[in-house]
Amino acid sequence: MKDKEHNSAIYLHIGNNRTVRERDVIGIFDMDTATVSSETRKFLRNMEKKGKTENVKEEIPKSFLLYRDMHDVPPLKMEKVRRGRDKSDRSRVSIIQLSSKSVLGRIK
């Protein structure tokens, strides 16, 4: 699949017709093991309060995906992002029903 603004891009399907560019993925976390840590639970609560969390489906989640949302970045600002000069917090969390192992399998 071609991405006109960013040359070619590979997309990762995370369920319910939702895709994320692979290069924007920061991490894939298993819900059972990652949420044992109080810091992870606090992080997820804070992301939810900021409106930066989405549930792909209303089923029992198996993992969550942390990624950079580059969807609405204007072309002139994209150069700042590429050079690491953009200070905007573009991180987002998708809570998904796929296991972290399944998501990793889709990447490879």
N, C-alpha and C positions, 0 to 999 in steps of 0.2 A: 504494500500500500504506500503510495507516495504522499508526502507532506510538502505542499507547495512552498511554504515559508522556510522550511528547515531541511531542504534537500530530501533525502529519503529517510523514512522513519519506520520502525518496526513497532507494531502495537500489540499489547498484551490484553487478551480478553479476560475480564475478571468476573463475568457472570451478568445475567440479565441485560444483555446487549450493551454492556459498559466496557469501554476500552481505555487503556492508559498507555502512553508511549513508554516503551521499555527503558529508554535512557533517562526518563524522569522518575523511575522507581528508586527510592532511597532504601527501603527495606521491606521485607515480608516477614510477618511475625505470627507464630502460632498462638492462638488465643489462650489455650490452656496453660502453656508454659510462660508466656510473656506477662500475663496479668497476675502472676504470683507476686511480682515485685510491686510494692506500693508506689514506686516512682513511675512505673508504666501506667498504672491505674490513674494516677494524678495527671500524667501527660494526656491520656485519653479524655479525662474529664475536662481538662483545660481546652483541648481541641474542640470538644463538643460545645463548650460555652462560647467559644469564638465562632461557632458555626462552620467549622472546617472538617466536620465529620459527616460521612454519608453511609447509610446502610444500602447495600446493593439489593438486598431482599429482606423481607421480614421473617426470616427463618433463623434457627440457631446458628450463630457465627462460628466459624472454625479458625479464621485468621483475620489479620488486618494488614493493609498495605499502606505504607507511608510513601508519598510521592510529591513531586513538585508540580503544581498546576500551572502549565504554561499555555493554556488554552487561549486566553484573551490578551496575550502580550503583544502590543503593537510592534511592527518590524523595527522601528527606530530604538525601542527599549530593549529589544532582543539582544542587540550587541552588548549592552551593559550587562545583561544576564550572563551571556557567554563569557565575558571577561571577569565575572565575579564582582562587578561593581554595583549591582542592583541590590539594595538592602531590603526590598519588600519580602515579607514572609509569605511565600507561595506554597508552603507545605500544607498537605491535605491528608486525611485518613479515610480510606474506604474499608468498611467492615464487610467482609465477604464470607460466603458459605463454602468456599473451596478451601481445602487444606493447604497449608504453606507448601507442602511437598508437591501438590498438584500444580500450584502456581509456578513453582520453580521448574517443574517438568514442561510447562508451556513456554518457558523462556529458553530452555536448552534445545 
